[in-house]
Amino acid sequence: MAESAESKAPDSSRRSERSRRAIYDAALALVGEVGYARTTVEGIAARAGVGKQTIYRWWPSKAAVLLEAFLDLGEQAAREAGGDGTEYEIPDTGDLETDLKLVLRATVDEMNNPVYDLPSRALAAEGIMDAELGAEFTRRLLEPQLELYVRRLAAAQDAGAVRRDLDPRIALELLVGPVAHRWLLRTLPLTHAYADAVVEYALHGLAPRT
């Protein structure tokens, strides 16, 4: 009898995971529907079907909830693309220009997708006001993405495709900086053609080709 009761005991870890997933979904949905400013912990809790105290037990603020939810969203997308949700590399076909255009086009697509765009803007804005959140946003989201460029550019150095004295950290800013700038301003469209032009300008410079 004891074994039967034990086998039917609720699995608290599975229940917690369901609640966590519901909270992630609720936070992302509310930011998309009403905006970050009008999203509240109370609203997330109600949407997720959990108590407000459950959220505060795991996160200190709605911004922290959104950051976790956004990171999880990226991991889900990576898994759906065939990865394990933790690793990704910029392709290395031997053609640096083609590889960079591919990844920058994918970045443009993501930035144009409201599912990613709205949470990104909310976290970027909140990170300016909240230094701790901003540092966490940079450490957990931005830096891993920038490191992908560092590794690809370092491989290009080893292959002789770019200058040996190139600083990959500066070089990657020539690629991601313009795209991020246009995304922030929202005055001009983000397109594949624009992404291709950024790569070409970064690799070949502005001087006339001879």
Residue, then its C-alpha position, 0 to 999 in steps of 0.5 A: m500500500a505504501e508503495s502504491a501511495e508513493s507511486k501516485a504522489p505528485d511530482s513537484s519538479r514536474r509541477s514546478e516546470r509546468s508553472r515555470r513554462a506557463i510563466y514564461d509564456a504569459a510574460l512573453a504574451l503580455v509584453g506582446e499584447v500590452g507592452y512592457a510598461r503595462t505588464t505586471v507581475e500580477g498580470i503574469a501570475a493571473r495569465a499563467g494561473v499561478g500565485k504572485q508569490t510563486i513568481y517572486r520566489w523565483w524572480p525578483s522582478k518582471a524584468a528578470v522574468l522576461l529575461e529568463a523567458f526570452l533566453d528560453l525562447g532562444e533555446q527553444a528556437a535552437r532546438e527546433a533548428g536541430g541543435d541542443g539549445t545551448e550551442y550554435e556556430i556561425p557556419d564556416t564554409g571557407d567563404l567568410e563573406t557568404d557566411l557572414k551574410l547568412v548569419l546577418r540575414a538571420t539576425v535581421d529576420e529575428m529583429n523583424n519578428p515581433v516575437y523577438d523584437l518586443p521583448s528585446r526592446a523591453l529588456a534593452a530599455e530596462g537594462i539602461m535604467d537597471a544596471e544589474l539587469g543590463a549587465e545580466f542581459t549582456r552577459r547571458l544574451l549579448e556576449p554569447q552571440l558576439e563570441l560567435y563572431v569572434r570565433r568565426l573571424a579568428a578562424a578567418q585569420d587562421a585561414g588568411a582570409v582577413r588581416r592577421d593584426l585584426d582585432p575580432r572584437i572591433a571587427l564584429e562591431l562593424l557588422v552588428g553595430p549598424v544593424a543594431h543602430r537601425w533596429l533601435l532607430r526604426t526609421l529605415p527598414l531592416t532587409h536582407a539587402y541591407a545586411d548584405a551591404v553591411v557585410e560588404y562594407a565591413l569586409h571591403g571598406l569604403a575606398p574604391r576597389t582597384 
